[in-house]
Amino acid sequence: MKTTFKTLSLLVVLSLFTVACEEDFLEVSPAQETPEVALSDPDVAPQLVNAIYNIFLGFNMNSFPWYGIADIASDDSVKGSDPGDTGTYQQNLEEYTFTENEAAFRLLWENHYQGIARANRAIILLPDVDIEEDLQNRLIGEARYLRGLMYFRMVQMFGGVPIIDFIPDPNSEEDINRAFQRAPVEEVYAFIEEDLTFAMNNLPLKSEYAPNDLGRATQGAAQTLLAKVSLYQEKWQPAFDLTEMVINSGEYGLEPNYEDVWKETSENGVESIFEIQARGESPNPLGVNNYYASQGARGQGGWGWGFNSPSEDLLNTYEEGDTRKDGTIIFRGETLYDGRFVPETVTNPRYNQKAYVNISLENAGGDEKNVRLSRYAEALLINAEAAFRLGMTGVAEERINQVRDRAGLEPISGITIMDIWKERRLELAMEQDRMFDLRRQGRAAEVMQALGYPFVEGKHELYPIPQEQIDQSGGLLEQNPGY
């Protein structure tokens, strides 16, 4: 019975390698369904990689459960919506009553491994495709960047996870066991670093892409993510050196107006290092499935479901005059930049402005937009934190004050690590970063308990491995402590 469970689960994993992709982001034709076609037709080769990008558009990959575990479970936001609408699991995430059977964790686990399966397929097949070597290496670099990104998210959520870098054979007991064997955190990080190093060395600069390829992974995206991975491991020198490369590349800069970063006119703009593309056309807009609608204002005069409402604690953390407050939070009674009035009759007092879409696009049927995953301001913040840890206080202050100046704030001196962490929170608020930041800083329990959350130290620093996965593994997967 145990072997049957494992085989069935592995067949599910295998099916992810051959599933046809939705017609989103960059078009993927049914021809990409079999390795034979991909190997015989060089025009289809990029679609192997496009299929990986597409996974990020899913509701259960980068929308509802993702901002639930990253924002709602943190001090940045609360569930929102109506009191009677639990959002299936959002209320449990906010109240820390979630268990290993919560749907959010199962969906995120399944969708990330589906994306990893697509990445493995591309990485394994592309070396045998008859295309130019530079293009081949670029496409493999894109696939390895995306695989590194997904494994980084997995280690942020769950700690050590199975490293699957092959196409498992369901008839092989060895493959079955490997697919369910958790690797230590250190090994997962080493695997991520290998992927991102290859990507960094084989991807072009942002400016070197043709216009129709804008939005693909770049050298700067790989450098920035590798710097963040280094930050999480307290590898200060690599984090500093990598972000110095990004800063000195001349490829990026800060948008002059903070609020503009999330407007449709700034998609793939000067501050963008990597973002999920939403290239839909009316009447079938694409984008990240219901990312906008699920976080929009709810109630009379509203336009969405009302989830992921910025918290009062976040609101009270902004200094007077900080333009990031109005660039991050939609308030009752305000008129937004596109002329939409937010009536007092909406259900919640605050909503996530970074998820908002211009009303003119909504009226035209294009109600989704790119989601910013990596931007130049974060590269500056990583650089500042690494510089501070290396004793370069002057450099840290220079980087932090660049971010503060854009926010309309006076420069600070005599900087502390708490100053850096505060700037990071306010700059990246509501961007699905906060919970993971608190954990890697080692103060999640302190911060959350001070606000009355029943955060259990030694347990809630990681999310539980989905019980369904443990059952299907026949016990090979071990649960995280406390669950």
C-alpha positions as CSV (number, residue, x, y, z in Angstrom):
1,M,0.0,0.0,0.0
2,K,2.9,2.4,0.9
3,T,4.5,1.8,-2.5
4,T,1.2,2.3,-4.3
5,F,0.7,5.7,-2.6
6,K,4.2,6.8,-3.6
7,T,3.8,5.6,-7.2
8,L,0.5,7.4,-7.6
9,S,1.9,10.6,-6.2
10,L,5.0,10.4,-8.5
11,L,2.7,9.9,-11.5
12,V,1.1,13.2,-10.6
13,V,4.6,14.7,-10.6
14,L,5.3,13.2,-14.0
15,S,2.1,14.5,-15.4
16,L,3.3,18.0,-14.8
17,F,6.1,17.5,-17.3
18,T,3.7,16.9,-20.2
19,V,0.7,19.1,-19.4
20,A,-0.2,21.6,-22.0
21,C,0.1,25.2,-20.9
22,E,-2.6,27.9,-20.8
23,E,-2.5,30.5,-23.5
24,D,-1.0,33.1,-21.3
25,F,2.1,35.3,-21.0
26,L,4.1,34.2,-24.1
27,E,2.0,31.9,-26.3
28,V,2.7,28.2,-25.9
29,S,1.3,25.9,-28.7
30,P,0.2,22.3,-28.1
31,A,3.3,21.3,-30.1
32,Q,5.4,21.6,-26.9
33,E,3.6,18.7,-25.3
34,T,6.2,16.0,-26.3
35,P,10.0,16.0,-26.0
36,E,10.2,14.6,-29.6
37,V,8.6,17.6,-31.1
38,A,10.6,20.0,-29.0
39,L,13.9,18.3,-30.1
40,S,12.9,18.3,-33.8
41,D,11.6,21.8,-34.1
42,P,14.0,24.6,-32.9
43,D,11.2,27.2,-33.1
44,V,9.4,25.4,-30.3
45,A,12.4,25.4,-28.0
46,P,11.7,28.8,-26.3
47,Q,8.2,27.5,-25.5
48,L,9.8,25.0,-23.1
49,V,10.9,28.0,-21.1
50,N,7.7,30.0,-21.7
51,A,5.8,27.2,-19.9
52,I,7.8,27.9,-16.8
53,Y,6.9,31.6,-16.8
54,N,3.2,30.7,-17.3
55,I,3.1,28.8,-14.0
56,F,3.5,32.1,-12.1
57,L,0.2,33.4,-13.5
58,G,-1.8,30.9,-11.5
59,F,-4.2,31.8,-8.7
60,N,-2.7,29.1,-6.5
61,M,0.9,30.0,-7.3
62,N,1.3,33.8,-7.0
63,S,-2.1,35.1,-5.9
64,F,-4.5,34.1,-3.0
65,P,-2.5,31.6,-1.0
66,W,0.9,33.3,-1.7
67,Y,-0.1,36.7,-0.2
68,G,-1.9,34.9,2.5
69,I,1.2,33.2,3.9
70,A,3.5,36.1,3.2
71,D,1.4,39.2,4.1
72,I,-1.7,38.2,6.1
73,A,0.3,35.9,8.4
74,S,2.7,38.9,9.1
75,D,2.2,42.2,10.8
76,D,1.8,44.0,7.5
77,S,-1.8,43.1,6.9
78,V,-5.0,41.4,8.1
79,K,-7.4,39.1,6.4
80,G,-9.8,41.9,5.4
81,S,-13.0,41.1,3.5
82,D,-16.3,40.6,5.4
83,P,-16.0,39.1,9.0
84,G,-18.1,36.2,7.8
85,D,-15.9,35.4,4.8
86,T,-12.9,33.4,6.1
87,G,-11.3,33.2,2.7
88,T,-11.1,29.4,3.2
89,Y,-7.7,29.6,4.9
90,Q,-6.9,33.3,5.2
91,Q,-8.5,33.7,8.6
92,N,-6.5,30.7,9.9
93,L,-3.3,32.2,8.6
94,E,-4.1,35.5,10.3
95,E,-5.0,33.9,13.6
96,Y,-2.3,31.2,13.5
97,T,-4.8,28.4,13.8
98,F,-3.6,26.8,10.6
99,T,-2.5,23.1,10.5
100,E,-0.6,20.8,8.2
101,N,-4.0,20.1,6.5
102,E,-4.5,23.7,5.3
103,A,-5.2,24.0,1.6
104,A,-2.9,27.0,1.2
105,F,0.2,24.9,1.9
106,R,-0.9,22.0,-0.3
107,L,-1.6,24.3,-3.2
108,L,1.7,26.2,-2.9
109,W,3.7,23.0,-2.6
110,E,1.9,21.4,-5.7
111,N,2.2,24.5,-7.9
112,H,5.8,25.2,-7.1
113,Y,6.8,21.6,-7.9
114,Q,4.7,21.8,-11.0
115,G,6.8,24.8,-12.0
116,I,10.0,23.0,-11.0
117,A,9.0,20.1,-13.2
118,R,8.6,22.4,-16.2
119,A,12.0,23.9,-15.5
120,N,13.6,20.5,-15.2
121,R,12.0,19.4,-18.5
122,A,13.5,22.5,-20.2
123,I,16.9,22.2,-18.6
124,I,17.1,18.5,-19.6
125,L,15.8,18.8,-23.1
126,L,17.4,22.0,-24.3
127,P,21.0,20.8,-24.7
128,D,19.8,18.4,-27.4
129,V,17.9,21.0,-29.4
130,D,19.5,22.1,-32.6
131,I,19.7,25.9,-31.9
132,E,22.6,28.4,-31.6
133,E,24.7,27.9,-28.5
134,D,24.1,31.4,-27.2
135,L,20.4,31.0,-27.4
136,Q,20.5,27.6,-25.9
137,N,22.5,28.9,-22.9
138,R,20.2,31.8,-22.5
139,L,17.1,29.6,-22.5
140,I,18.7,27.3,-20.0
141,G,19.8,30.3,-17.9
142,E,16.2,31.5,-17.9
143,A,15.0,28.1,-16.8
144,R,17.6,27.8,-14.1
145,Y,16.8,31.3,-12.8
146,L,13.1,30.4,-12.5
147,R,13.9,27.1,-10.9
148,G,16.2,28.9,-8.4
149,L,13.4,31.4,-7.6
150,M,10.9,28.6,-7.0
151,Y,13.3,26.6,-4.8
152,F,14.1,29.8,-2.8
153,R,10.4,30.3,-2.2
154,M,10.1,26.6,-1.1
155,V,13.0,27.0,1.4
156,Q,11.5,30.2,2.7
157,M,8.2,28.5,3.3
158,F,9.2,25.0,4.4
159,G,12.9,24.8,5.1
160,G,14.6,21.7,3.7
161,V,12.6,20.2,0.8
162,P,13.2,17.5,-1.8
163,I,15.6,18.5,-4.6
164,I,14.1,17.1,-7.8
165,D,16.4,18.0,-10.8
166,F,15.5,15.0,-13.0
167,I,12.5,13.4,-14.6
168,P,11.5,10.6,-12.2
169,D,10.8,7.1,-13.5
170,P,7.7,5.9,-11.8
171,N,9.0,2.3,-12.0
172,S,12.2,3.1,-10.2
173,E,12.1,2.8,-6.4
174,E,15.3,4.9,-6.2
175,D,13.7,7.7,-8.2
176,I,10.5,7.5,-6.0
177,N,12.5,7.8,-2.8
178,R,14.6,10.7,-4.1
179,A,11.5,12.6,-5.1
180,F,10.2,12.4,-1.5
181,Q,13.5,12.8,0.4
182,R,13.9,16.2,2.1
183,A,17.3,17.7,1.6
184,P,18.9,19.8,4.4
185,V,18.4,23.5,4.1
186,E,22.1,24.0,3.3
187,E,21.9,21.6,0.3
188,V,18.8,23.4,-1.0
189,Y,20.6,26.7,-0.8
190,A,23.7,25.3,-2.5
191,F,21.4,24.0,-5.3
192,I,19.8,27.4,-5.7
193,E,23.2,29.1,-5.8
194,E,24.3,26.8,-8.6
195,D,21.2,27.6,-10.7
196,L,21.5,31.3,-10.2
197,T,25.3,31.4,-10.8
198,F,24.7,29.7,-14.2
199,A,21.9,32.1,-14.9
200,M,24.0,35.1,-14.0
201,N,26.8,34.0,-16.3
202,N,24.5,33.2,-19.3
203,L,21.7,35.7,-19.3
204,P,21.9,39.0,-21.1
205,L,21.5,42.5,-19.6
206,K,18.0,43.9,-19.6
207,S,18.9,46.4,-22.3
208,E,20.2,43.6,-24.6
209,Y,16.8,42.0,-25.0
210,A,14.6,42.8,-28.0
211,P,11.4,44.6,-27.2
212,N,9.2,41.5,-27.7
213,D,11.4,39.6,-25.2
214,L,11.2,42.3,-22.4
215,G,10.3,40.6,-19.2
216,R,12.4,37.6,-19.5
217,A,15.0,36.8,-16.8
218,T,18.1,38.9,-17.0
219,Q,21.6,39.0,-15.7
220,G,20.6,41.6,-13.2
221,A,17.6,39.5,-12.0
222,A,19.9,36.6,-11.3
223,Q,22.4,38.8,-9.5
224,T,19.7,40.3,-7.3
225,L,18.1,37.0,-6.4
226,L,21.5,35.5,-5.7
227,A,22.3,38.5,-3.4
228,K,19.0,37.9,-1.6
229,V,19.7,34.2,-1.2
230,S,23.1,35.2,0.2
231,L,21.4,37.7,2.6
232,Y,19.3,34.9,4.0
233,Q,22.4,32.8,4.7
234,E,24.3,35.8,6.2
235,K,26.8,35.7,3.4
236,W,27.4,39.4,3.6
237,Q,30.3,39.8,1.1
238,P,28.6,38.0,-1.8
239,A,25.3,39.9,-1.1
240,F,27.3,43.2,-1.2
241,D,29.3,42.3,-4.3
242,L,26.4,41.1,-6.3
243,T,24.2,44.2,-5.6
244,E,27.2,46.4,-6.4
245,M,27.2,44.8,-9.8
246,V,23.5,45.6,-10.2
247,I,23.9,49.2,-9.0
248,N,26.9,49.9,-11.2
249,S,25.5,48.2,-14.3
250,G,23.6,51.3,-15.4
251,E,20.6,49.2,-16.2
252,Y,18.4,50.3,-13.3
253,G,17.3,53.3,-11.2
254,L,14.6,54.5,-8.9
255,E,11.3,55.8,-10.3
256,P,11.1,59.4,-9.2
257,N,7.6,58.9,-7.8
258,Y,7.1,55.9,-5.5
259,E,3.4,55.5,-6.4
260,D,4.3,55.3,-10.1
261,V,6.2,52.0,-9.6
262,W,3.0,50.0,-9.7
263,K,1.2,51.9,-12.4
264,E,0.8,50.1,-15.8
265,T,2.9,52.9,-17.4
266,S,5.9,51.7,-15.4
267,E,5.7,48.0,-16.2
268,N,9.2,46.8,-17.1
269,G,10.4,50.3,-16.4
270,V,13.7,51.6,-15.0
271,E,13.1,50.2,-11.5
272,S,12.0,46.8,-12.7
273,I,14.4,44.0,-12.2
274,F,12.0,41.1,-12.7
275,E,8.2,41.0,-12.8
276,I,5.5,38.6,-13.8
277,Q,4.1,39.6,-17.2
278,A,0.4,40.3,-17.8
279,R,0.2,40.6,-21.5
280,G,-3.5,39.9,-21.9
281,E,-5.8,41.6,-24.4
282,S,-9.5,42.4,-24.1
283,P,-11.9,40.6,-23.8
284,N,-9.7,38.0,-22.2
285,P,-7.2,39.7,-19.8
286,L,-4.6,37.5,-18.4
287,G,-2.1,38.5,-15.7
288,V,-1.9,36.8,-12.3
289,N,-5.2,35.2,-11.7
290,N,-7.4,37.5,-9.6
291,Y,-4.4,39.1,-7.9
292,Y,-6.1,42.5,-8.4
293,A,-9.7,41.5,-7.9
294,S,-9.1,39.6,-4.7
295,Q,-7.4,42.6,-3.0
296,G,-9.7,45.3,-4.4
297,A,-12.1,47.3,-2.2
298,R,-15.1,45.3,-1.1
299,G,-18.7,46.5,-0.3
300,Q,-20.9,49.2,-1.7
301,G,-19.0,51.2,-4.2
302,G,-16.1,48.6,-4.2
303,W,-14.6,46.6,-7.0
304,G,-13.1,43.5,-5.4
305,W,-13.1,40.8,-2.7
306,G,-11.4,42.9,0.0
307,F,-8.7,40.5,1.2
308,N,-5.2,41.4,2.4
309,S,-6.0,44.7,4.1
310,P,-3.0,46.7,5.3
311,S,-2.8,46.6,9.1
312,E,-3.0,49.4,11.6
313,D,0.5,48.5,12.8
314,L,1.9,49.1,9.3
315,L,0.0,52.4,9.0
316,N,1.4,53.6,12.3
317,T,5.0,52.8,11.3
318,Y,5.3,55.4,8.6
319,E,6.9,58.7,9.5
320,E,5.1,61.9,8.8
321,G,5.6,62.9,5.1
322,D,6.5,59.4,3.9
323,T,5.0,59.2,0.4
324,R,5.2,55.4,0.6
325,K,2.2,55.4,2.9
326,D,-0.2,56.7,0.2
327,G,1.7,54.8,-2.5
328,T,1.0,51.5,-0.6
329,I,-2.4,52.0,1.1
330,I,-5.8,52.8,-0.4
331,F,-8.0,54.6,2.2
332,R,-11.7,55.0,2.5
333,G,-12.8,58.5,1.3
334,E,-9.8,59.1,-1.0
335,T,-9.7,59.8,-4.7
336,L,-7.1,57.6,-6.4
337,Y,-4.7,58.8,-9.1
338,D,-7.1,57.7,-11.9
339,G,-10.0,59.6,-10.5
340,R,-11.8,56.7,-8.8
341,F,-13.4,57.7,-5.6
342,V,-13.3,55.2,-2.7
343,P,-16.6,55.7,-0.8
344,E,-16.9,55.5,3.0
345,T,-19.3,52.5,2.3
346,V,-16.5,50.1,1.4
347,T,-16.1,47.3,4.0
348,N,-12.5,47.7,5.1
349,P,-10.6,50.9,6.1
350,R,-7.6,50.0,4.0
351,Y,-6.6,48.1,0.8
352,N,-3.4,47.2,-1.0
353,Q,-2.7,50.0,-3.6
354,K,0.2,48.0,-5.1
355,A,-2.3,45.5,-6.4
356,Y,-4.6,48.2,-7.9
357,V,-5.3,48.5,-11.6
358,N,-6.2,51.8,-13.3
359,I,-10.0,52.1,-13.7
360,S,-9.7,52.9,-17.4
361,L,-8.0,49.4,-18.0
362,E,-10.6,47.8,-15.8
363,N,-13.4,49.3,-17.9
364,A,-11.7,48.2,-21.0
365,G,-11.6,44.6,-19.7
366,G,-7.8,44.6,-19.0
367,D,-8.1,44.2,-15.3
368,E,-4.8,42.6,-14.5
369,K,-1.2,43.9,-14.5
370,N,2.4,42.9,-14.0
371,V,3.3,41.9,-10.5
372,R,6.7,43.2,-9.4
373,L,8.9,40.5,-7.9
374,S,12.2,42.2,-7.8
375,R,13.1,45.9,-8.2
376,Y,16.1,48.2,-7.8
377,A,15.0,49.6,-4.4
378,E,15.4,46.2,-2.9
379,A,18.9,45.8,-4.5
380,L,19.8,49.1,-2.6
381,L,18.4,47.7,0.6
382,I,20.2,44.4,0.3
383,N,23.4,46.3,-0.4
384,A,22.8,48.6,2.6
385,E,22.3,45.7,5.0
386,A,25.3,43.7,3.7
387,A,27.5,46.9,3.8
388,F,26.4,47.5,7.4
389,R,27.3,44.0,8.5
390,L,30.7,44.4,6.8
391,G,31.4,47.6,8.7
392,M,30.8,50.0,5.8
393,T,28.4,52.2,7.6
394,G,28.9,55.1,5.2
395,V,27.9,53.0,2.3
396,A,24.9,51.6,4.1
397,E,23.7,55.2,5.0
398,E,24.2,56.3,1.4
399,R,22.0,53.5,0.0
400,I,19.3,53.9,2.7
401,N,19.1,57.6,2.1
402,Q,18.6,57.1,-1.6
403,V,15.5,55.2,-0.8
404,R,14.4,57.7,1.9
405,D,15.0,60.6,-0.4
406,R,12.6,59.1,-3.0
407,A,10.1,58.7,-0.2
408,G,10.3,62.4,0.7
409,L,12.2,61.9,4.0
410,E,15.2,63.5,5.5
411,P,18.5,61.6,5.4
412,I,19.5,59.7,8.5
413,S,23.0,59.2,10.1
414,G,24.3,56.9,12.8
415,I,22.4,54.1,11.2
416,T,21.5,50.9,13.0
417,I,20.3,47.5,11.8
418,M,16.9,48.4,13.1
419,D,16.9,51.5,10.8
420,I,17.7,49.3,7.9
421,W,15.0,46.7,8.7
422,K,12.4,49.5,9.2
423,E,13.2,50.9,5.8
424,R,13.0,47.5,4.3
425,R,9.6,46.9,5.8
426,L,8.2,50.3,4.6
427,E,9.7,50.1,1.1
428,L,8.6,46.6,0.4
429,A,5.3,46.6,2.4
430,M,2.5,44.5,0.8
431,E,4.9,42.9,-1.7
432,Q,4.9,39.4,-0.1
433,D,8.2,39.8,1.7
434,R,7.5,40.7,5.3
435,M,6.9,37.3,7.0
436,F,10.0,35.8,5.5
437,D,12.0,38.9,6.5
438,L,11.0,38.6,10.1
439,R,11.9,34.9,10.1
440,R,15.4,35.3,8.6
441,Q,16.0,38.3,11.0
442,G,15.3,35.9,13.9
443,R,12.6,38.1,15.4
444,A,9.3,36.8,14.1
445,A,8.2,35.5,17.5
446,E,9.1,38.8,19.3
447,V,7.3,41.0,16.8
448,M,4.2,38.9,16.3
449,Q,3.8,38.1,20.0
450,A,4.1,41.8,20.9
451,L,1.0,42.4,18.7
452,G,-0.9,39.6,20.4
453,Y,-0.5,36.9,17.7
454,P,-0.3,33.3,19.1
455,F,3.0,32.8,17.3
456,V,4.8,29.8,18.8
457,E,8.6,30.1,18.8
458,G,10.3,27.1,17.4
459,K,7.3,26.2,15.4
460,H,5.9,29.0,13.3
461,E,9.3,30.0,11.8
462,L,8.4,27.5,9.1
463,Y,5.1,26.4,7.6
464,P,4.1,22.7,7.9
465,I,4.8,20.2,5.2
466,P,1.4,19.4,3.7
467,Q,0.1,16.3,5.4
468,E,-1.2,14.9,2.1
469,Q,2.4,14.9,0.8
470,I,3.7,13.1,3.9
471,D,0.9,10.5,3.5
472,Q,1.7,10.0,-0.2
473,S,5.4,9.6,0.6
474,G,4.7,6.7,2.8
475,G,6.4,8.5,5.7
476,L,9.6,9.5,3.8
477,L,8.8,13.2,4.2
478,E,9.3,14.4,7.7
479,Q,7.1,17.1,9.2
480,N,8.5,20.4,10.5
481,P,8.8,20.7,14.4
482,G,5.6,21.5,16.3
483,Y,3.1,20.3,13.8
